[in-house]
Amino acid sequence: MTVIRSAITGVGSFLPEQIVTNADLAKIVDTSDEWIQERTGIKQRHKARDDQPTSDLAVEAARKALLDAGRTADEVDMIIVATTTPDMTFPSVASIVQRKLGSGVGVAFDVQAVCSGFVYALGVADGFVARGMAKCALVIGAEEMTRLMDWTDRSTCVLFGDGAGAVVLEPREGQGATTDQGLLGFALRCDGTKTDLLYVDGGPASTGTVGHLRMAGNQVFRHAVVNIAEGVTAACAAAGVAVDDVDWFVPHQANQRIIKGVGDRLGLDENKVVSTVALHANTSAASIPLAFDAAIKDGRIKRGDLVLLEAMGGGLTWGACALRL
Ligand code: ACO
């Protein structure tokens, strides 16, 4: 049976230049490099300049992904940006990215599912590509989580960072087999009864302010391990592959202990798990494409590999995607 698959034909990422170390944070809140590394695995994070909005990071990542795919901006007919830290309430970051890429045609919109945003956005884009509604789609995860920090709250401000990652999706004919190139299966979830565990205490229709990120860290941690493991299993089932068949796991980079907890629960070989949390911290929707790009560029993930992306975030949202590169 012939099917249209969304194949990843290019990948790129971008991190703002400024690096903030744990030692830097220990100067502004009562914390230490030792505590942060032991509880989270994080050593440093990148921080955007005041005059460097989320769309700037997104555009840099998009340009690299397009170059990697051998495509130009005028060939792009869809842009989806997964973000929870838009430049403005509207227009969408995707619209601004389209303008900055010098294009004025095609579909462009944002997806807001916090840390699960990139996996959600891939799912949305896959629907467009599979129905012939997009021939060259840019899916971008771009975040400036440092804008949402309460810099007096040591339990959250040490966890997050800024960055962007992007992929180009193009239709490829497949056989409906697990050997097909492209996105093979998804599991996307939300449990809205747990909105109070992780949220921002502001917004245009509540306080009229941007607000700060608030989190019940312990509870989020517990849900993350259970939910992500469930999502991974379900996405593999949807793709028709076994968890053991997966060559590389690219998890959302929130906390090394969550990554390890999920790995232990699923019995994963830790050498198959990509981790960049030490260098990037939690960049929300950007974390998966940043880690994915890093592992492709350093030669670990290769064409033909079976890759599993998984995430969980505010909502609570979570999800996973099995793909063959
Ligand atoms: N430095 C030093 N001490 C700290 C810090 C800090 N930065 N932050 C908290 N502490 C203290 C607390 O005040 C507490 O002190 P107390 O015992 O005197 O009250 C102590 O450390 C232990 O606090 P816990 O919250 O129990 O620490 P825990 O081991 O749970 O680690 C953490 C906290 C890292 C936030 C953990 O709960 C976690 O990782 N949760 C998941 C959070 C996460 O990753 N969320 C993102 C996923 S979803 C998304 O990506 C949006």
Boltz pocket constraint, residues with backbone or C-beta under 6 A from the ligand:
constraints:
  - pocket:
      binder: B
      contacts: [[A, 30], [A, 31], [A, 32], [A, 35], [A, 36], [A, 39], [A, 40], [A, 114], [A, 115], [A, 154], [A, 155], [A, 156], [A, 158], [A, 159], [A, 198], [A, 215], [A, 216], [A, 217], [A, 218], [A, 219], [A, 220], [A, 221], [A, 224], [A, 254], [A, 255], [A, 258], [A, 282], [A, 284], [A, 312], [A, 313], [A, 314]]
      max_distance: 6.0
